[in-house]
Amino acid sequence: MDSPTVLRRRLGSELRRLREGTGLQAKAAADTLGFSATKVSRIESGQTTLKESDVRAMLELYGVSDEAELRQFITLTRRSTQRGWWHDYGDTLPEWFQTYVGLEADAARIRSYETELIPGLFQTRDYARAIFRASLAGRGGDIEGTIDRRAQLRLQRQEVLHRPDPPEVRAVLNEAALSRPVGGNAVMREQVLHVLSLTERPNVSVQVLPLSADAHAAMSMPFHILSFSDVPGHIVYVEALTSSLYIEKEADIARHEFIFDQLAEAAMSPEQSAAWMHQLARERY
């Protein structure tokens, strides 16, 4: 089932298409509707939950009068306001990350570059717990309870890899992400072997970027490119310590795709990477 996040993006994309079909600029549409230009932009980019009354007003302005088409839009609006499963973790899941979880749940293709971490979709429970324990250091309250909740959420996210139509996942991992003994050698051995087991799936590809590789444009910038089967365009997700950035400008996305391709070319092949990880698990962990 499509996540509410993706449904909002689909609805926003359709509303943008209708507006552009009338020749209206976004500001002119906003003025006529009594909206702010920011509100129209957020609706069209799927960044806000829509009200039926707003959708009806927009459809009327854009000349949509066919009853069947109107019903489709209203049904889509109602579905887009439903809560995703990840909202049950709202006590521990930052709002800025909820959007990403929703997008990830419906992505048809995910391309990731990581500098220091194993991607969340690949993490074992113990590895995730070690990461969360480090990130929560110095905080008060029930840290162990928060760690448990976040680790459970991470494992639940990974169910997308086991569904009948799993996304294609391509990951380029800096060698440091696999070499740093997060949680200790036993935890890392299990983690490396888990990544290896995932690479046996036809939809998962992992390449290791060796430390011997030359300088590149993403040395300090892990990022993820998400693509969807029935929503046009891609999204680049960049995460910081306490916030995130969602990039949707075509030129910026093209730049990230170019960099990802460069990283993949500089990295070991998937076969070489698997052999390297086998050796790492055998000789170091």
N, C-alpha and C positions, 0 to 999 in steps of 0.2 A: 504494500500500500504506500502511495506517495506520502511523504512527510508534509506537515503543514508548512514548513519552510519552503519546500519546493513548490507547493501549490500556490503560495503567495507570489513566488517569482513567476510562475506560469501565468497567473491572473494579471500580475502587473505588466508582463510582456504583452499580453493580449490587449490590455487597456492602452498601452503605448501605441500598439499597432493601429488601433481604432482612432486614437487621437491624431496620429500622423496621417491617417487616411483622410481626415477632414481638412488637413492643412493647418490645423491649429498649433501654435507654439505652446509649450508647456505653461508659460506665464499667462498667456491669453486664456487658456483653459482654466487655470487656477483663479484668475480674476472673475471669470464668468460663474464659476462654481462657488465662489466665496472661500476658496482654499488659499493657503499660502503656496508659493512656488515650491517650497521645501516639502510640503505635504504631497504634492503631486509627484515630485521626484522620488520620495520614499515609497509611495504606492507603486510606481512603475518599476522600481528596482526590487520590490518585494521585501522591503525593510520594515514594514509595519503591518499590523493586523487591520484588515479592512472592515468597515461597517457596511451592512447591506444598503443603508440609505445613501452612503457615499457612492457605492457602485452603481446603484440605480440612477443617481444624478449624473454620473459620468456617462453611462450608457445612453441616457436621454440626450445629453449634449452631443454625443457622437453619432446620433441618429439611428441607434439600434432599437427597432420596434417589433421585430419578429418575436412572437411569444416563446417559441422553442429555444431560440438563442438566448433570450432573457433568462429563461429557466436554467439553462446550462451555466450561465454566469453566476446566478444566485446560488446554485448548488455548489459550484466551485468556491464561492465566497464562504459559504457555511463550512465546507470541508477544511478550508484554510484557517479557520479559527479554532479548530479542534486542538487539543493538547497532544503533543508528542509524548512518547514514553519517557523521554529524558526529563520532562518537567517534574517527574517524581523525585528527581535529584536536585531540585531547585535550591535546597538548603545548602548544597555544597558546590553546585555548578554555577560559575559566573555567568551572568546574563550575556556577556559578549561572546561566550563560548557556546551557548545554546544554539545560536544560529549555525555555527559550524557543524555541530552534531546532527542537526536536521538536514543540512546539505549533504553531509557524508552518508547519511542513511539512504539517500536516493541517488547518489552519484553513480554514473555508469562507468566512469574512468577516473582514477586518482593517480596523479603523478606527484611524488614527494621527494624533496631533498632535505636531508637532516645532517646537521653538523655534529651534534653532541648526543642525540637521543635515538633510541630505537623508536620508530613510528608507533603511535598509540595502537593502531590496528594489529601490530605485531608483538606487543608487550605481554609478558607473562605476569601473573598476579604478583609474584615476589619482586620482580623488577619494577613494576608500577608502584608497589608499596614503598620501595626504596627511594624512588624518584619523588613521591609525594612527601615522604618523611623529610627529605632534604629541603623541599620547597616550603614546608611549613615550619621549619626550624625557627625557634624564637617566638612563635605564636602561643598565646594562652588557650585555655579551653580544652575541649575533648579532642586532642589531636589524633589519637588512635581511632576514634570513631569516624573522624573526617577522612582519615587515610583509608579505612575500610570502605566507606561509601564511594570515594573516588575510584578506588580499585575496582569495585563492583561495577560502576558505571563504565569504566574502561573495557572490562570484559564483555559487558552487554553490547557495547559499540561493535565489538568484533564479530557479532552474529551476522553482520552483513556479508562476511566472507564465506558463510556457510549456507546462505540462502540459495534457492534454485537458480537465480540469475545474479551471481555475485559480480561486483564491479571488477574491472581490470585494474590492477594495482601495480604500478611501476615505482620502485623506490631506489634512489641512489643514496647510499649511506657513506658518510665520511668514515674512514677507518677508525677514527677516534671514538665514534659512537659504539663500535663493537669491542674496542680495546680497553675502554675505561671500565674497571671492575665495580660497576654499580651493585651495591648490596653484597659484594664479596664474590669470590671465585665460583662457589657453588651456584649462586643465583645467575651469574653470567654464563656459566656452562649451559644451564637449562635454557637461558634466553637465546644463546647462539644456536643451540640445537632446535629450538622452536622456530626460529627464523628459517633454518634449513628445511624443516618439515613443511613450512608454508610455501617455500619455493618449488615444492613438488606439485603444487596446484597449477593447472594450466593458466589461471588468471593472475598469478602472482609472479613478479620478476624483481629480483634484488641484485643490484650492482654495488660493489664496494669501490669507493674512490680512495686510492692509496695515498698515504702521506707524502709519497714521492711525487705526486702530481703537482704541476706548476700552479701558480696563482690563478685564481678565477674570480668571476664577478659575484659569486654568492658565498664567499668565504665566511662572512659573518651573518648570513641571512638564510636560515632554513625557510622553505616555503612549500605550499601544496597547491596544485592546480586541479580543480574539480570540473568535470564535464558531465553533462546529463543527456539522456536519450531523447527527451521530448521537450526540453527547454533550450532555446537558442543561447549561444555564447558560453563562455567559461567563467570561472571565478578563481582568482588567486587569493589564498589565505595566508597571511603572515601574522605570527603570534609573538607578542612581547610578554614581559612578566605579568603585567596587570591589565592588558588590553589586547586588541587584535585589529587587523586591517583587512578589509575585503576589497579587492581590486577588480574592477569590471570594465575599465577603459580598454578598448581593443588594442591600442598601441602598447599599453603596459603589459597586457596579457601576452601579446606576441613577444615582447622582450623576455618575459619569464619563460616562455616556451623555448625560445632560442637558447637561453642560458641552460635550461634543463637538458636540452639536446647536447650542448657542449659538455656538460657534466657527465652524461651517459657515455659520450664518446671517449672522455678522458678516463673513465672508470674501467675496472676489469669487466670482462664479459660476465653474463650470469653464470656460465659454467666455471670460469676462473674464480669468480666470487664464491661459489659454493665450495670449491676445492680449498680456497683460502680459509673459509669459515670452519670447514672440517679440521684443517690443520690447527687453527686457533683453539678450537675446543679440545683437541687431543693433546696439544703441547703446552698450552698456557693455563687452561681452566680444568 
